[in-house]
């Protein structure tokens, strides 16, 4: 069986020779004293940044440390498509956690309610097949016992002193299940768990119901974890049951990741036909932690842990990018940052561009970047951006305290299409104090935006741990707040669910609650927009091409197009170009004059968020993926 072969291969690469010497002493891999395990359901197309940083830090202190990508062997077992369907918690239902919860705790209710394809507040994926969740869950459950047995046997054969687990999205139950199985074979192995799932108070509540864990490490353990391991290996002194780590203040002190373990194990599984040759599809790096915008004005819906903004030096960022691009030519380098450092476009990108650096990059960005800044990013190799758009409704953005306006979000979508940047964003709605007329206006506006990249998902607001909306729920109009009911299918009754939950539900009033037909129209408009963009060859287009004499031709293939081709004289071209930047009504009338009415009539320019803005992209109408 494939996963068994992979497990044996992982062990064989580290076995001692006939004289009892570590293979690593002869140029191979040493038997690890510390083994970090990456459990399902981390994405198989990329290595685990946190685990690799910790492994590099341990090696720098003289310890033999390796990373076991158990997520890859499980993906090969169940099939890549099945794995990817489960790994994203669609509709707020963590099926990946449910797959392994049954192996950790007895007596849990069957998670059949998690198979439903829609809930009131959860993200909407319009092309989900209703039965896909249950079918994929059954496939995974059938493979789980064998996977756990073989993974634990591989760990037992290696006999590391310490086994650590990294748990982020949908990795907690798999971590506990593997730890439980390992302990049954090798109770002397010291087990530790860290990652986002271990932050306090979650980590404390988890430790109370996880006897298979000897230690839970909360917080950023980059500098602390190697010393914990070293102390244990040298003297056998066990660290505290739950330990909280202070975040490193100087990120240049944090070790750089080495992805050789991931690439080696991925290659073995690909050679056996278990995983696609297209992996890795991206590699993670980081240039900063925290959010510099949150230091100024924290977004109220955001549940990201805020430990204060810190960033690496420009020299360190440039060095890591150059090294990664040299080692992994053509592979997308994706920043794990909450948001791109504010000085990145002008401080770092010009140096990379001048040196000829051009490598696929992706960062989360602020949506108010200028076209000039986006152009610098494009020249450096950016292929993808993830702006925090969240909504196109002005009042919702104000309530979120995003610090960016709706017309800026639309302008970024326009520039992304012009520059052939893939733009990943989500649409949130239904919050206390929202505006019914604004929703109605948005429904009328959306057809004009059909040539711009749609959101990946849309959903009602979700209350997340540590978000201002949750921490001060009553002030913001959220009442009867409680943990999401999904956790009853994952944890035993004695669990302090309020301390372990990430997502919460509540009661609040939205204007859409009184207008179900309008809500249906809004959701159908968003769903139609998203569905249209599934096929890259059929994206609508709205673009302009300059002609001799200052004239312009505009081609429009949107379903709402008034004319397929519009030819404009120099004055018309100037008027259209004037609205590349947002303008007030007064500016529009004074400068563009009579052309404004025609531009509005054709939907080339919109009146939204108290600004007039052009929707017309530059160049040709093909999308980046279709080019």
N, C-alpha and C positions, 0 to 999 in steps of 0.2 A: 504494500500500500504506500502511496506517495508520501504521506506525512511520516510514516515509519522510516522510510528511506532517508528523508530529510533529517529526522532526529538522529539516526545512526551516523549520518554524514557529519552532523554537528559535533557529535562525540568523538568520532574517529579522528577528526582533525586535531584533537587535543589529547589523544591517548599517549601514554608514556611508551618509550621503546623497550626492547627486550632487557636493557640494562637498568630500567627504572628511571631513565632520565626524561625530563619533560621534552616533548617534541619541540617546544618553543626554544629549547637550548640549541637545537640543530637548525634553526631558521623557521620552524613551524610555529604553531600556536601553543602557548603555555596553558596548562590546566588552570582555570581561573579560581582565584581565592574568592572573588566577588563576581557573582553572575546577576546581571540585570535582565529581567524578562519583560518584553513588550507583549502584552496579551491582546487578544481580540477585544474591541473591534476598531483598532487604529487602522487608518487607511493603508492599504498594502502598497500603494504607489509611491510612498515616501518613508524615509527612516524617521525614528523618534528623536527629535532634537534634544529633549530633556535627558533621556537615557544616555545618549551619546556624549553629551557634555559631562555628565557625572562619570561615565566610564573613562573619558579622557582625563578628568581630574584625578581619579583613582590611580590611573597609570602614571601620571606625573609624580605621584607620591610613592612610586615603586611597587604598587600592588598589581598583581595579575588580575585583569578585569575584562570581561567580555559581555556582549549583549546578545541574548537569544530572542529572535523575532518569532515568537509563538503565533503572532497574528498572521504571519505569512503561511505557516504550515496549516493553520486552520482554514485560511482562504483557499489554499490548494485542495484541502479535503472537501469542502462544500461547494467549490466552484466560485470563480471570481465574480460572476454576475450575482449569485445568491448572496455572497459576502457583502458586496457593495450595496445591495438593496437593504440589508439589515443594518449596516454600519451607521446610516444616517437616521436619527430618531424622528422619522416622519410623523407628522400630526401630533407631536409631543409624546409619542409612544416609544419608550426605549426597549424595543424588541431584543436588541443585543444584550442588554442586561438580563432580560427575562430568560434568554437561552441558557445562561449559566446559573441563574439564581436557584433553579431547581436542584442543582448539584451541590449547592452550599447549604441550603436550609430545607428541611423536610416540612411537609404540611402546608406549603404555600398554595394559595388558590391558583387554578389554571389561568394563564394570562389571556384567555380568549377575548376579553374586552379590549385588549391592546391591538387586536387585529383590525378594529374599525378604521376606516380611511379618513374620517373627518371628525373634528371636535370644534367646539365653539371658538376657541382661541388659538388653535394650533396652526402651524404653517400649512399652506395649501400647495400641493404638487399636482397640477391639473392632469398629468399623464399617468398618475398612479393607477395600476390595475388593482381593483378592490381585493382580489384574492391573493395578491402577491405576498403580502406580509405573512399570512398564515402558512402559505406553501413554503416560503423561505425559512420561516421559523421551524417547521417540521423537519426540513432537511438538516438544519443546523443541530437541532436537538438529537437527531439520530446519530450524528457524528461526534457529539460532545463526549460521551464516555470514553471512546477510543482515543480521542485527541488528548484528554486529560491523562489517561493511563500512559500514553507514549511520551508525552511531554514530561511528566513526572519521572518516568524511567530514565529519560535522557539526562535530566537534572541529577538524579540519584547516581548515575554512572560517573558524572563529572565530579560529584561530591564537593561542591564549593562550600566554604565556611559560611558565606552570606549569600542570600538570594533576595534581591530587591525587585519590586514591581512598580511600574509607573502607571498611574490611573488618571485618565482624563475623561473624555466623553465615551461612555459605554465601555469602560474597561474595569470597573470596580468589581463586578461579580465574577468576571473571568479571572481577575487577580486572586480573589478569595478562593475560587474553585481550584486553581492550580496550586496555590499555597497549601490548601487543605490536603490535596493529593500528594504533594511533595512531603508534607509532614508525616503522612501515613507511612511513607517509605523511609524517610530520613528525618526523624524527629529532632536530631541534633543540629540540623541546618537552621541558622538564624534568619528569620524572614522579616522583611521590612517593606513598608508601602509608603509611597510618596506621590506627588503630583497634585493636580487640581482637586481631586476627590478627597484629599487628606487635609485641606486647609480647615482651620478651626472656625466654628465648632464641629464641622462635619467629621474631621479626623478623630476627635475624641468620641463622638457618638458611634462612629464605625468601629473603633477599637473595642468598645464595650461589647460588641456582638460578633467579634472576629477573633476567636481564640487561636486561629491558625497563624495570626500575625504576632510577632514578638515586639515589634516597634512600628509606630506610625510617625512619619516625619512630615510635619506641616510647614509650609512656606517654601521659600527659595533656598534649596539646600546645596547650591553649587560649591560653597566653601566649607560647609559644615559636614556634609556627607562623607567626604574622604577621611576626615579626622575621626568620625564615628567608626568607620570601618577599620581604620588603622588601629585605633585603641582596642577594638574588639579582637582583631587578629593577633595583636601583640600580647595582650594580657587576658583576653577572654571577658573583659568587663562589658557587661551589657549596657547599652544606652537606656535612657528612660523609656517607659512604655509609650508615651506620647511626647514628642519634642517639637518645639516651635523654633524655626530658624529665622533669624533676622535677615532681611534681603541684603544682598551685596550692594554697596553704594558705588563701587567702581567696577563697571562692567568689563573694563579691560583686564581685570584679574580673573575673569571667568574663562575656563578652558574652551578652546575651539573644538567643535565636534569632528570626529573621524568616522566616516560612514562605511569603512571597509567591512565591518561585520554584517551590516545590512546587505551590501552589494554581494558579498560572498554567499550568504544564505539565499538571497533572491536568485542569484545565478544558478545555484544547485536546483532550485525548484523550477526555474524556467527550462533548464536542460532536461528535466524529467517531464516537461509538458504541463506542469501544474499551474503556472501563472503566465500572463501575457508577456510577450517580448517588449511591449510598450512601456513596461515599468523599468526604472523609476520615471514617473511623469513629472516629478518635481522634487527638489531637495530644499530643506528648511535651513534658514540661518536667522540670526537676529542682530539688529543694530541698536535696539533700545528695549526698555521695559517700562511698563506704566504708560500713561497717556498725558502728553504735555497739555492737551486741551482740558483734560479733567483737572489738572492743577489750577486752571483758570476758572472753569465753569463745567462741572461734571454733568454729562447727559443723564437725565433723570431715569430713563428706562434701562440704562446699562448696568449689567450685573458683573462686569469684569472686576476682578480684585484690583484695588488701587493702592499700591504700596509706594507711590511717589514716582515721578518720572526720572529715569536715568537713561543715559545713552553712552555708547562706546565712542571713543575718539574717532575723528575723521580718518586718521591714518590706519586705525585698526579695522574700520569698516572697509576701506579700500583694499587693504591687504587680504582680508577674508574673501571679498568678492573676487579678486583676481585669482587667488588660490583655488577657490571653488570652480571658477570658470575654466581654469586650466585643467583641473582634474576631471571635470564632468562637462565636456564640451557639448553644447546644444541642449542640456537639461535645464529646465526652468528652475531658477533660484527664487524661492518664495520666502519673503520675510515673515517671521512669526510675530512681528511687532504689533502692538495695538494700533499704532498709527505711525506713519513715516516721520522721522525727525523733521522738524520744521525747517531746518537749514539744509536739508538734503539736496533740493534742486540746485541751489546756488553755491553750496559749499563743497559738495562731493562729486556731483554728476559732471560738472565741467572738467574736473581732473581726469575722471574715467574716460570721458569722450575724447579729450586731447590725447590720451595715451592709446586711443584706438579700441577701447573696450566696447564691445557690443555683444551682449549676452542676454538671453531671455530672463526678465526680472518681473517680480510681482510684489507689490506692497499694498497694505491698507493705507488709504490716503484721506485727507480732508476733502470734502466736495467743493471747497472754494478755491482750489488751485487755479491759477491763471492759465490761459492757453499757452503762454510762453513757457511756463513751468512744465506743463504737460509735454510740450515739444522737446524740451531738454530730456525728459524722461524717455520719450520715444527714441531719441537719438542714442541714448545709452543702452537701449535694447529692451525697454519695457514692452511686454506683450499683454499684460493683464494688470488691472488695478481694481481695488476693492474700496470704493468710496463709501463713507457712512451716510448714504442718502436717506434711507429709512422711510421717507414720505415725500410726496409732491404737494401736500396740503400745507399752506402757510401757517395756519393756526396750530396744527399738530407739531410742526417743527419748533414753533415758539414754546409750546407746552413741554416738548422734549428738552428744551434748552440746547439745541444742536449748535447754535452759532452760525449756521448757514441757512440761506433762504431758498425757497422753492425754485425761484428763477435761476439761482446758481446751480442747483442740482440738475435742472434741465439743460443748462449750458454745458455742464460737464458731460452729460450723455451725448450731446451734440458733438462736442470736441472729441470724445472717445470714438464716435463713429467716423468722424473725419480722419482721425489718425490711425484707424484700424486697431484700436485698443479694445480688448475684451473687458467689459465693465460688469463686475459682479456686485449686485445689491439686493436688498430686501425691502418690501413695502409693508409698513405697519399702519393700522387704522383702528377705529373703535376705541377711543379713550374718553375719559370724563371731560366734558366741556368742549367736545368737537362741534363742528359747524355743519349743519345739514346742507345749507346752500353751497358751501364749499365742496362738499362731496358731489352735489349735483353738477357743479361747474366742472369738476374733475372728470366725471363721466362724459361730459360733452368734449372735454379737451383730449382725452386719451386717444381717440382715433387719429388726431393730428400728430401724435408721438409714435405711431406704429413703426416708423423707420428707425427709431432709436432702440437701444438694447433694453429689453424689459427686465423686471425683477426676476430673481431666481425663485422666490416664494412670496406669498402675501399672507398676512395673518393679523388677527386682532392682537393687541398688546398682550405680552406675557410678563407676569411679575416674576423677576429673578432675584435670587439671593444677593444681598449687598447692594441692590439698586436703590436709589433714592425713592423711587415709587413704592418699593416694598418697605423700606426702613421708616418712611413717614407716610404710610398708606392713607390714613384718615385725612391728612391735610390735602392730599391730591385726589380725594374722592373715591378711594378704594375701601370697601368695607367687607367684613366677614372673611378676612384673608386666612387661608389655610393651605397646607401643602397639597400638591396635586395628588389625586387618588391613585395614580399609577404606582406609587411606592408600596402600596399594600401587596402588590404582586412580586415585590423584590425583597422585602425585608420581613423578619419575624415580628410578631405582635409587640414584643418588648422593646423594639427599636424606638429611639427618640427621633421620630420622623421629622419633627419641626426643626431639628438641628442638623439633619442629614439631607434634607430636600434641597434641590436646586431651583425647581419651578414651583410656583404657588398659584392658587386660584383665588378668586374673590368675587364680590358683587360690586358693580358700578354702573352708572347710567351713561349711555352714549346716545347721541342724537339718532344714530342709525337704528337703535332699538325701536324707535317709533316710526321707522320708515323701512320695513322689510323689503319692499319692492325696490327701493333705491339701493339698499345693500346688495340685493341680488344682481341689480344692474352693474354695480361697481365690481363685484366679484367676477361676473361674466365678462366684463370689459378687460379686466386684468388677465383672466384665464385665456381669453382669445388672443390677447397681445403675446402672452408667453407661448401659446401653442403655435402661433404664426412663426415664431423664431426658432422652433425646434429643427426645422430644415434650413441649413445655412444657404441653400441655393435659392430660397424663395423669400428672402427678407425684403420687405418694401424699401423703397429708396426715395430720398428727396435731396438732390444735390445740384450744385451750380458749377458751371464751367465758364471761365472768362473767355471772351472773344475779342477779336481785333476792334480797335476803336473804342475800347472801354465798355463794350456791350457785354451781356451775360445771357446764357441760356440755362434755364432751370428745368430739370426733369423730375417728374413726380409720379411714382408708381404706388403710392399709398392708396388703400381702398377709398379714402375720402377725397382723392384728388379731383379738383375741378377741371384741370387740363393736364394732359400727359407732358406737354412741352410748352414752356413759356419763354418767349424771346423778349429781352428787355434792352432798352437803349442805355446810354451811359448814365443818365440821371436815375433810371430805375436801378441799375447796378449799384450806384452809389448809395441809394436809399436802402437797398437790401443789405449792403455791407455795413451800413451805419448801425443796424440792429444786431450785428454780431455781439456787441456789448449791450447789456440791458439799459433801456432808456425809459425815462418817465414819459407820461402822456404829453406834457408840455414840450419836452425835448423832441418827441416824435412829430408833433404838429409843426414846430418851428423849423426843423431841419428837413424832414422827409416830405412834408406837405401832402399834396394830393395822392402820392404813391402809397401812403399808409393804408388807405381804404382798400386798395387792390391787394396789397400784401396780406392784410388781414382776411380778406375774402378768399384768397387762395390757400390760406393756412400756412403761408410761408413765414409769417410773423404772428405771434400770439400775444394776447393781453392777459397776463396772469401774474399774480403776486404784486400788483401795482407796478408792473414793468412790461414794456414791450420788448420782445426778444425774438430773434430769428431762429427758426428751426432748420434752416437749410444748411446741409453739410457741404464740405469742399471736396473737389475732385470727382471721382466716379462713385457709383452707388453700390459697388460690390462690398460685401462685408469682408472683414479680415479672414474669416474662416472659409469664405467662398472664393477668395482671391487665388 
